[in-house]
Amino acid sequence: MIRPLIVGFGGTTRPGSSGERLVRAALAACEAGGAETRLFGGDFLAELPHYAPERPERSPRQTEFVEAVRHCDGIVIGTPAYHAGISGLVKNALDLLEDLHGDARVYFDDRPVGLIVSAAGWQGAGVTLSALRDMVHAMRGWPTPIGVTVNTLAGPVFAENGSVSDAQLTATIAAQADQIMRFARAFKARHDMKGAA
């Protein structure tokens, strides 16, 4: 059984944000399917220096993040919708992954990417999900057919312990995780075969 590594990142500067908890839930569903996972939450992303293409030096945290994505088999990205766009924290992390441009698996090539957007309204969630899909396509990634959108004004999303309490949302996250795992295993097997050739 191939055990893929799934890396998730997202959240806000607010500890325990909805976006970060949703990414955590998606990673937990991937773990239930047999994955190893790694989460880079909002507090980690907030400590990343602003990406500057003219400055090639990297902080230890920047290097840690880039290396994790470089070696992963699948990705989960979570963002709040800020004015119908992704947050600055998440955009800065994506910009930093320009460091993968010279890799054999350039950017997100041969990796499924699960996308999660939380917003105070459905319009912002949908528009931001569409924009994030375009970014993943530009980075040669494979957005899963299932994208998760959450309207935080529509009702309670989380239980007191921080877990997802909405049954439909739990099922949607599980379905997305299943797609991530199936695609990750297929791409990993293909990549391993090419490496052995």
FIKOL-209645 format. One record per residue: residue number from 1; residue in one letter; chain; y, z, x of N, C-alpha, C in turn. Coordinates in nm, 2 decimals, padded with zeros to 4 digits, always signed. Each point is the difference from the previous one (the first is absolute). Last residue first. Layout:
N
> NUM;a;A;Y;Z;X;Y;Z;X;Y;Z;X;
...
//
This chain:
197
> 197;a;A;+00.36;-01.37;+01.28;-00.04;-00.14;+00.03;+00.04;-00.03;+00.14;
> 196;a;A;+00.10;+00.41;-00.23;-00.13;+00.00;+00.06;-00.04;-00.14;+00.05;
> 195;g;A;+00.40;+00.08;-00.25;+00.01;+00.07;+00.13;-00.13;+00.00;+00.08;
> 194;k;A;+00.02;-00.18;-00.44;+00.08;-00.08;+00.09;+00.01;+00.06;+00.14;
> 193;m;A;-00.21;+00.25;-00.33;-00.08;-00.11;+00.03;+00.07;-00.10;+00.10;
> 192;d;A;+00.24;+00.37;-00.18;-00.10;+00.05;+00.09;-00.10;-00.12;+00.05;
> 191;h;A;+00.32;-00.09;-00.34;+00.07;+00.03;+00.13;-00.10;+00.04;+00.10;
> 190;r;A;-00.16;-00.05;-00.44;+00.04;-00.13;+00.06;+00.06;+00.01;+00.14;
> 189;a;A;-00.09;+00.39;-00.24;-00.13;-00.06;+00.04;+00.03;-00.14;+00.06;
> 188;k;A;+00.36;+00.23;-00.18;-00.05;+00.07;+00.12;-00.12;-00.07;+00.05;
> 187;f;A;+00.18;-00.15;-00.41;+00.08;-00.04;+00.11;-00.05;+00.06;+00.13;
> 186;a;A;-00.21;+00.14;-00.39;-00.03;-00.14;+00.02;+00.08;-00.05;+00.12;
> 185;r;A;+00.07;+00.44;-00.14;-00.13;-00.01;+00.06;-00.03;-00.15;+00.03;
> 184;a;A;+00.40;+00.10;-00.22;+00.00;+00.05;+00.14;-00.13;-00.02;+00.06;
> 183;f;A;+00.05;-00.11;-00.46;+00.06;-00.10;+00.09;+00.00;+00.05;+00.15;
> 182;r;A;-00.17;+00.30;-00.32;-00.08;-00.12;+00.00;+00.06;-00.11;+00.09;
> 181;m;A;+00.25;+00.40;-00.06;-00.13;+00.03;+00.07;-00.09;-00.13;+00.01;
> 180;i;A;+00.41;-00.01;-00.26;+00.03;+00.02;+00.14;-00.13;+00.01;+00.08;
> 179;q;A;-00.05;+00.00;-00.46;+00.04;-00.14;+00.05;+00.03;+00.01;+00.15;
> 178;d;A;-00.08;+00.40;-00.22;-00.12;-00.07;+00.00;+00.03;-00.14;+00.06;
> 177;a;A;+00.36;+00.27;-00.08;-00.07;+00.05;+00.12;-00.13;-00.08;+00.01;
> 176;q;A;+00.25;-00.07;-00.39;+00.07;-00.06;+00.12;-00.08;+00.04;+00.13;
> 175;a;A;-00.15;+00.19;-00.40;-00.03;-00.14;+00.00;+00.07;-00.07;+00.12;
> 174;a;A;+00.09;+00.45;-00.07;-00.14;-00.01;+00.04;-00.03;-00.15;+00.01;
> 173;i;A;+00.42;+00.11;-00.17;-00.01;+00.03;+00.14;-00.14;-00.02;+00.06;
> 172;t;A;+00.06;-00.03;-00.47;+00.06;-00.12;+00.07;+00.00;+00.02;+00.15;
> 171;a;A;-00.16;+00.35;-00.27;-00.09;-00.11;+00.00;+00.06;-00.12;+00.07;
> 170;t;A;+00.27;+00.38;-00.05;-00.11;+00.03;+00.09;-00.10;-00.12;+00.01;
> 169;l;A;+00.35;-00.02;-00.31;+00.05;-00.03;+00.13;-00.11;+00.03;+00.10;
> 168;q;A;-00.10;+00.09;-00.44;+00.02;-00.14;+00.02;+00.05;-00.03;+00.14;
> 167;a;A;-00.03;+00.45;-00.14;-00.13;-00.06;+00.02;+00.00;-00.15;+00.02;
> 166;d;A;+00.35;+00.40;+00.15;-00.01;-00.10;-00.10;-00.13;-00.08;+00.02;
> 165;s;A;+00.15;+00.34;+00.30;-00.05;+00.06;-00.12;-00.02;-00.11;-00.11;
> 164;v;A;+00.02;+00.07;+00.57;+00.04;-00.09;-00.11;-00.07;+00.05;-00.13;
> 163;s;A;+00.11;+00.35;+00.40;-00.08;-00.11;-00.03;+00.05;-00.08;-00.12;
> 162;g;A;+00.19;+00.42;+00.17;+00.05;-00.12;+00.06;-00.09;-00.12;-00.02;
> 161;n;A;-00.02;+00.46;-00.19;-00.05;-00.01;+00.14;+00.04;-00.12;+00.07;
> 160;e;A;+00.12;+00.07;-00.46;+00.06;+00.10;+00.08;-00.04;+00.00;+00.15;
> 159;a;A;-00.05;-00.46;-00.26;-00.04;+00.13;-00.04;+00.07;+00.10;+00.10;
> 158;f;A;+00.19;-00.51;-00.12;-00.08;+00.08;+00.09;-00.03;+00.14;-00.07;
> 157;v;A;+00.24;-00.35;-00.23;-00.09;-00.08;+00.09;-00.09;+00.09;+00.08;
> 156;p;A;+00.32;+00.01;-00.49;-00.05;+00.07;+00.12;-00.10;-00.09;+00.07;
> 155;g;A;+00.35;-00.27;-00.27;-00.08;+00.12;-00.03;-00.05;+00.06;+00.12;
> 154;a;A;+00.31;-00.38;-00.02;-00.09;-00.02;-00.12;-00.08;+00.12;-00.04;
> 153;l;A;+00.31;-00.07;+00.39;+00.07;+00.05;-00.12;-00.09;-00.01;-00.13;
> 152;t;A;-00.12;-00.17;+00.44;+00.00;+00.15;+00.01;+00.07;+00.06;-00.12;
> 151;n;A;-00.28;-00.46;+00.09;+00.13;+00.04;-00.05;+00.01;+00.15;-00.01;
> 150;v;A;-00.31;-00.36;+00.31;+00.01;+00.13;-00.07;+00.14;+00.02;-00.05;
> 149;t;A;-00.38;-00.39;+00.21;+00.14;+00.03;-00.03;+00.00;+00.12;-00.09;
> 148;v;A;-00.36;-00.31;+00.34;+00.03;+00.13;-00.08;+00.15;+00.02;-00.02;
> 147;g;A;-00.35;-00.45;+00.08;+00.11;+00.07;+00.06;+00.03;+00.12;-00.09;
> 146;i;A;-00.42;-00.37;+00.08;+00.05;+00.11;-00.07;+00.11;+00.07;+00.08;
> 145;p;A;-00.21;-00.37;+00.19;+00.05;-00.05;-00.13;+00.05;+00.12;-00.08;
> 144;t;A;+00.05;+00.04;+00.53;-00.11;+00.00;-00.10;+00.05;-00.05;-00.14;
> 143;p;A;+00.20;-00.18;+00.47;+00.02;+00.11;-00.10;-00.11;+00.00;-00.10;
> 142;w;A;+00.02;-00.17;+00.51;-00.06;-00.04;-00.13;+00.02;+00.11;-00.10;
> 141;g;A;+00.28;-00.18;+00.47;-00.09;+00.09;-00.06;-00.05;-00.05;-00.13;
> 140;r;A;+00.34;-00.17;+00.33;-00.13;-00.06;+00.00;-00.11;+00.09;-00.06;
> 139;m;A;+00.49;+00.05;+00.02;-00.06;+00.06;+00.11;-00.15;-00.04;+00.01;
> 138;a;A;+00.27;-00.15;-00.36;+00.07;-00.05;+00.12;-00.06;+00.06;+00.13;
> 137;h;A;-00.16;+00.15;-00.42;-00.04;-00.14;+00.03;+00.06;-00.06;+00.12;
> 136;v;A;+00.13;+00.43;-00.13;-00.13;+00.00;+00.05;-00.05;-00.14;+00.02;
> 135;m;A;+00.41;+00.05;-00.20;+00.01;+00.04;+00.14;-00.14;+00.00;+00.06;
> 134;d;A;+00.04;-00.10;-00.46;+00.05;-00.11;+00.08;+00.01;+00.04;+00.15;
> 133;r;A;-00.13;+00.33;-00.31;-00.11;-00.10;+00.01;+00.05;-00.12;+00.09;
> 132;l;A;+00.32;+00.33;-00.12;-00.09;+00.05;+00.10;-00.12;-00.10;+00.02;
> 131;a;A;+00.30;-00.09;-00.34;+00.07;-00.02;+00.13;-00.09;+00.05;+00.11;
> 130;s;A;-00.15;+00.06;-00.44;+00.00;-00.14;+00.03;+00.07;-00.03;+00.14;
> 129;l;A;+00.00;+00.44;-00.17;-00.14;-00.04;+00.03;+00.00;-00.14;+00.04;
> 128;t;A;+00.40;+00.16;-00.16;-00.02;+00.05;+00.14;-00.14;-00.04;+00.04;
> 127;v;A;+00.13;-00.09;-00.44;+00.07;-00.09;+00.09;-00.03;+00.04;+00.15;
> 126;g;A;-00.19;+00.26;-00.35;-00.05;-00.13;+00.01;+00.07;-00.09;+00.10;
> 125;a;A;+00.16;+00.44;-00.08;-00.14;+00.01;+00.06;-00.05;-00.14;+00.01;
> 124;g;A;+00.41;+00.06;-00.21;+00.01;+00.02;+00.15;-00.13;+00.00;+00.06;
> 123;q;A;+00.01;-00.02;-00.47;+00.06;-00.12;+00.06;+00.01;+00.01;+00.15;
> 122;w;A;-00.16;+00.37;-00.28;-00.10;-00.11;+00.03;+00.06;-00.12;+00.07;
> 121;g;A;+00.17;+00.53;+00.06;+00.01;-00.11;-00.09;-00.10;-00.12;+00.04;
> 120;a;A;+00.11;+00.35;+00.31;+00.05;+00.06;-00.12;+00.03;-00.11;-00.10;
> 119;a;A;-00.38;-00.02;+00.41;+00.14;-00.03;-00.04;+00.03;+00.08;-00.13;
> 118;s;A;-00.40;-00.14;+00.42;+00.04;+00.09;-00.10;+00.15;-00.02;-00.03;
> 117;v;A;-00.44;-00.29;+00.23;+00.14;+00.02;-00.02;+00.03;+00.10;-00.11;
> 116;i;A;-00.40;-00.23;+00.36;+00.03;+00.10;-00.10;+00.15;+00.02;-00.01;
> 115;l;A;-00.43;-00.35;+00.22;+00.14;+00.03;-00.02;+00.02;+00.10;-00.11;
> 114;g;A;-00.40;-00.19;+00.38;+00.03;+00.05;-00.13;+00.14;+00.05;-00.01;
> 113;v;A;-00.28;-00.36;+00.32;+00.12;+00.09;+00.00;+00.02;+00.04;-00.15;
> 112;p;A;-00.39;-00.24;+00.38;+00.05;+00.02;-00.14;+00.11;+00.10;+00.00;
> 111;r;A;-00.14;-00.33;+00.42;+00.00;+00.14;-00.05;+00.05;+00.00;-00.14;
> 110;d;A;-00.01;-00.38;+00.33;-00.13;+00.05;-00.03;-00.01;+00.15;-00.04;
> 109;d;A;+00.46;-00.10;+00.20;-00.10;-00.10;-00.02;-00.14;+00.06;-00.01;
> 108;f;A;+00.47;+00.18;+00.05;-00.10;+00.06;-00.09;-00.12;-00.10;-00.02;
> 107;y;A;+00.30;-00.05;+00.44;+00.05;+00.07;-00.12;-00.12;+00.06;-00.08;
> 106;v;A;-00.21;-00.32;+00.32;+00.14;+00.02;-00.01;+00.05;+00.07;-00.12;
> 105;r;A;-00.44;-00.03;+00.30;+00.02;+00.02;-00.14;+00.15;+00.03;-00.02;
> 104;a;A;-00.07;-00.07;+00.42;-00.10;-00.10;-00.05;+00.00;+00.00;-00.15;
> 103;d;A;+00.46;+00.16;+00.22;-00.14;+00.04;+00.00;-00.09;-00.11;-00.05;
> 102;g;A;+00.50;+00.03;+00.05;-00.08;-00.07;+00.10;-00.15;+00.04;+00.00;
> 101;h;A;+00.33;+00.19;-00.30;+00.01;-00.14;-00.01;-00.08;-00.08;+00.10;
> 100;l;A;+00.08;+00.49;-00.11;-00.13;-00.06;-00.01;+00.00;-00.15;+00.00;
> 99;d;A;+00.39;+00.29;+00.00;-00.07;+00.02;+00.13;-00.14;-00.06;+00.00;
> 98;e;A;+00.29;+00.03;-00.38;+00.02;-00.12;+00.07;-00.07;+00.01;+00.14;
> 97;l;A;+00.03;+00.37;-00.31;-00.12;-00.07;+00.02;+00.01;-00.15;+00.05;
> 96;l;A;+00.37;+00.29;-00.12;-00.06;+00.04;+00.13;-00.13;-00.07;+00.03;
> 95;d;A;+00.22;-00.06;-00.42;+00.07;-00.07;+00.10;-00.06;+00.03;+00.14;
> 94;l;A;-00.16;+00.24;-00.38;-00.04;-00.14;+00.00;+00.06;-00.08;+00.12;
> 93;a;A;+00.15;+00.44;-00.06;-00.14;+00.00;+00.04;-00.05;-00.14;+00.01;
> 92;n;A;+00.42;+00.06;-00.19;+00.01;+00.02;+00.14;-00.14;+00.00;+00.06;
> 91;k;A;+00.03;-00.03;-00.46;+00.05;-00.12;+00.06;+00.00;+00.01;+00.15;
> 90;v;A;-00.10;+00.38;-00.25;-00.11;-00.09;-00.01;+00.04;-00.13;+00.07;
> 89;l;A;+00.34;+00.32;-00.05;-00.11;+00.05;+00.09;-00.11;-00.09;+00.01;
> 88;g;A;+00.36;-00.10;-00.30;+00.03;-00.02;+00.14;-00.11;+00.05;+00.10;
> 87;s;A;-00.14;-00.14;-00.51;+00.09;+00.10;+00.07;+00.02;-00.04;+00.15;
> 86;i;A;-00.08;-00.38;-00.39;-00.08;+00.11;+00.07;+00.10;+00.09;+00.07;
> 85;g;A;+00.17;-00.25;-00.45;-00.05;-00.04;+00.13;-00.08;+00.12;+00.07;
> 84;a;A;+00.27;-00.01;-00.42;-00.09;-00.11;-00.01;-00.05;-00.05;+00.13;
> 83;h;A;+00.26;+00.40;-00.04;+00.08;-00.11;-00.04;-00.08;-00.13;+00.01;
> 82;y;A;-00.29;+00.33;+00.16;+00.14;+00.04;+00.02;+00.08;-00.13;-00.03;
> 81;a;A;-00.52;+00.20;-00.06;+00.08;-00.11;-00.03;+00.15;+00.05;+00.01;
> 80;p;A;-00.43;+00.20;+00.28;+00.08;+00.02;-00.12;+00.07;-00.13;-00.02;
> 79;t;A;-00.47;-00.01;+00.26;+00.15;+00.01;+00.01;+00.06;+00.04;-00.13;
> 78;g;A;-00.50;-00.07;+00.32;+00.07;+00.05;-00.12;+00.15;+00.01;+00.02;
> 77;i;A;-00.49;-00.25;+00.21;+00.15;+00.02;+00.02;+00.05;+00.05;-00.14;
> 76;v;A;-00.49;-00.07;+00.29;+00.06;+00.04;-00.13;+00.14;+00.02;+00.03;
> 75;i;A;-00.43;-00.28;+00.27;+00.13;+00.07;-00.01;+00.03;+00.03;-00.14;
> 74;g;A;-00.44;-00.16;+00.37;+00.07;-00.01;-00.13;+00.12;+00.09;+00.00;
> 73;d;A;-00.27;-00.03;+00.38;-00.07;-00.11;-00.07;+00.06;-00.02;-00.14;
> 72;c;A;+00.20;+00.20;+00.51;-00.06;+00.03;-00.13;-00.06;-00.13;-00.06;
> 71;h;A;+00.24;+00.06;+00.43;-00.14;+00.02;+00.01;-00.06;+00.02;-00.14;
> 70;r;A;+00.48;-00.06;+00.07;-00.07;-00.11;+00.08;-00.15;+00.01;-00.01;
> 69;v;A;+00.27;+00.34;-00.19;+00.00;-00.12;-00.08;-00.08;-00.11;+00.07;
> 68;a;A;+00.07;+00.40;+00.24;-00.09;+00.02;-00.12;-00.01;-00.12;-00.08;
> 67;e;A;+00.30;-00.01;+00.36;-00.14;-00.01;+00.04;-00.10;+00.03;-00.11;
> 66;v;A;+00.47;+00.04;-00.08;-00.04;-00.14;+00.03;-00.14;-00.01;+00.04;
> 65;f;A;+00.17;+00.43;-00.06;+00.00;-00.07;-00.13;-00.05;-00.15;+00.02;
> 64;e;A;+00.07;+00.28;+00.38;-00.11;+00.05;-00.08;-00.02;-00.08;-00.12;
> 63;t;A;+00.38;-00.09;+00.27;-00.13;-00.05;+00.06;-00.12;+00.04;-00.08;
> 62;q;A;+00.42;+00.17;-00.13;-00.01;-00.14;-00.03;-00.13;-00.06;+00.05;
> 61;r;A;+00.09;+00.45;+00.11;-00.04;-00.02;-00.15;+00.00;-00.15;-00.03;
> 60;p;A;+00.14;+00.12;+00.44;-00.15;+00.03;-00.02;-00.04;-00.02;-00.15;
> 59;s;A;+00.41;-00.29;+00.15;-00.03;+00.14;+00.00;-00.15;+00.02;-00.01;
> 58;r;A;+00.21;-00.45;+00.22;-00.05;+00.06;-00.12;-00.02;+00.15;+00.02;
> 57;e;A;+00.27;-00.48;+00.22;-00.06;+00.13;+00.02;-00.03;+00.06;-00.14;
> 56;p;A;+00.23;-00.43;+00.05;-00.15;+00.00;+00.00;-00.06;+00.14;+00.02;
> 55;r;A;+00.47;-00.23;-00.20;-00.04;+00.12;+00.08;-00.15;+00.01;-00.01;
> 54;e;A;+00.25;-00.33;-00.24;+00.04;-00.02;+00.14;-00.04;+00.12;+00.09;
> 53;p;A;-00.08;-00.01;-00.48;-00.09;-00.10;+00.07;+00.04;-00.02;+00.15;
> 52;a;A;+00.02;+00.43;-00.33;+00.10;-00.09;+00.07;-00.07;-00.10;+00.08;
> 51;y;A;-00.09;+00.41;-00.41;-00.05;-00.11;+00.08;+00.12;-00.08;+00.05;
> 50;h;A;+00.03;+00.53;-00.09;+00.02;-00.13;-00.06;-00.05;-00.11;+00.08;
> 49;p;A;-00.25;+00.46;+00.05;+00.14;-00.06;+00.03;+00.01;-00.13;-00.08;
> 48;l;A;-00.32;+00.39;-00.18;+00.00;-00.12;+00.08;+00.14;-00.05;+00.03;
> 47;e;A;-00.12;+00.39;-00.28;+00.02;+00.02;+00.15;+00.00;-00.12;+00.08;
> 46;a;A;-00.09;+00.00;-00.47;+00.14;+00.04;+00.02;+00.03;+00.03;+00.14;
> 45;l;A;-00.45;-00.09;-00.14;+00.09;-00.13;+00.00;+00.14;+00.04;+00.03;
> 44;f;A;-00.30;+00.36;-00.05;-00.03;-00.08;+00.12;+00.09;-00.12;+00.01;
> 43;d;A;+00.02;+00.26;-00.39;+00.06;+00.07;+00.11;-00.02;-00.07;+00.13;
> 42;g;A;-00.19;-00.19;-00.40;+00.15;-00.01;+00.01;+00.06;+00.08;+00.12;
> 41;g;A;-00.52;-00.13;+00.06;+00.09;+00.04;-00.12;+00.14;-00.02;+00.03;
> 40;f;A;-00.49;-00.18;+00.17;+00.13;+00.02;+00.06;+00.10;+00.02;-00.12;
> 39;l;A;-00.58;+00.02;+00.07;+00.13;+00.00;-00.08;+00.12;+00.02;+00.09;
> 38;r;A;-00.55;-00.17;+00.01;+00.10;+00.06;+00.08;+00.13;-00.02;-00.08;
> 37;t;A;-00.59;-00.04;-00.04;+00.14;-00.02;-00.04;+00.09;+00.07;+00.09;
> 36;e;A;-00.54;-00.21;-00.09;+00.08;+00.09;+00.08;+00.14;-00.03;-00.04;
> 35;a;A;-00.40;-00.12;-00.34;+00.09;-00.04;+00.10;+00.04;+00.12;+00.08;
> 34;g;A;-00.30;-00.05;-00.41;-00.06;-00.01;+00.14;+00.09;-00.03;+00.11;
> 33;g;A;+00.08;+00.08;-00.49;-00.08;-00.12;+00.02;-00.05;-00.02;+00.14;
> 32;a;A;+00.27;+00.37;-00.12;-00.11;+00.01;-00.08;-00.09;-00.12;+00.00;
> 31;e;A;+00.41;-00.01;+00.23;-00.10;+00.09;+00.07;-00.13;+00.02;-00.08;
> 30;c;A;+00.36;-00.24;-00.20;-00.07;-00.08;+00.11;-00.10;+00.08;+00.07;
> 29;a;A;+00.26;+00.22;-00.31;-00.09;-00.09;-00.07;-00.07;-00.09;+00.10;
> 28;a;A;+00.34;+00.27;+00.16;-00.12;+00.09;-00.04;-00.10;-00.09;-00.07;
> 27;l;A;+00.40;-00.20;+00.11;-00.08;+00.02;+00.12;-00.12;+00.08;-00.03;
> 26;a;A;+00.31;-00.06;-00.34;-00.07;-00.13;+00.03;-00.09;+00.02;+00.12;
> 25;a;A;+00.28;+00.36;-00.11;-00.11;-00.02;-00.10;-00.08;-00.13;+00.02;
> 24;r;A;+00.38;+00.09;+00.27;-00.11;+00.10;+00.03;-00.11;-00.02;-00.10;
> 23;v;A;+00.38;-00.24;-00.08;-00.07;-00.06;+00.11;-00.11;+00.09;+00.04;
> 22;l;A;+00.27;+00.17;-00.33;-00.07;-00.12;-00.05;-00.08;-00.07;+00.11;
> 21;r;A;+00.29;+00.36;+00.11;-00.11;+00.05;-00.07;-00.09;-00.12;-00.06;
> 20;e;A;+00.41;-00.11;+00.20;-00.09;+00.05;+00.10;-00.13;+00.05;-00.06;
> 19;g;A;+00.35;-00.14;-00.28;-00.06;-00.11;+00.07;-00.10;+00.05;+00.10;
> 18;s;A;+00.25;+00.32;-00.24;-00.10;-00.07;-00.09;-00.07;-00.11;+00.08;
> 17;s;A;+00.19;+00.40;+00.30;+00.05;-00.10;-00.10;-00.11;-00.06;-00.08;
> 16;g;A;+00.03;+00.37;+00.36;-00.09;-00.01;-00.12;+00.05;-00.09;-00.11;
> 15;p;A;+00.37;+00.12;+00.34;-00.14;+00.04;+00.01;-00.07;+00.00;-00.13;
> 14;r;A;+00.43;-00.31;+00.12;-00.04;+00.12;-00.07;-00.14;+00.03;+00.02;
> 13;t;A;+00.20;-00.39;+00.18;+00.04;+00.12;+00.08;-00.03;+00.13;-00.08;
> 12;t;A;-00.31;-00.40;-00.13;+00.14;+00.01;+00.02;+00.03;+00.11;+00.09;
> 11;g;A;-00.45;-00.36;-00.08;+00.07;+00.13;-00.04;+00.15;-00.01;+00.02;
> 10;g;A;-00.46;-00.26;+00.26;+00.10;+00.00;-00.11;+00.05;+00.14;-00.04;
> 9;f;A;-00.47;-00.27;+00.24;+00.13;+00.06;+00.03;+00.10;-00.02;-00.12;
> 8;g;A;-00.57;-00.04;+00.19;+00.10;+00.00;-00.10;+00.13;+00.06;+00.05;
> 7;v;A;-00.50;-00.23;+00.18;+00.12;+00.07;+00.03;+00.10;-00.01;-00.12;
> 6;i;A;-00.56;-00.05;+00.11;+00.11;-00.04;-00.09;+00.12;+00.09;+00.03;
> 5;l;A;-00.50;-00.17;+00.22;+00.11;+00.09;+00.02;+00.11;-00.05;-00.09;
> 4;p;A;-00.56;-00.07;-00.06;+00.13;-00.05;+00.03;+00.10;+00.11;+00.02;
> 3;r;A;-00.54;-00.07;+00.04;+00.09;+00.11;-00.04;+00.14;-00.05;+00.04;
> 2;i;A;-00.51;-00.24;-00.11;+00.12;-00.01;+00.07;+00.10;+00.11;-00.05;
> 1;m;A;-00.55;+00.00;-00.01;+00.12;+00.00;-00.08;+00.12;+00.00;+00.09;
//
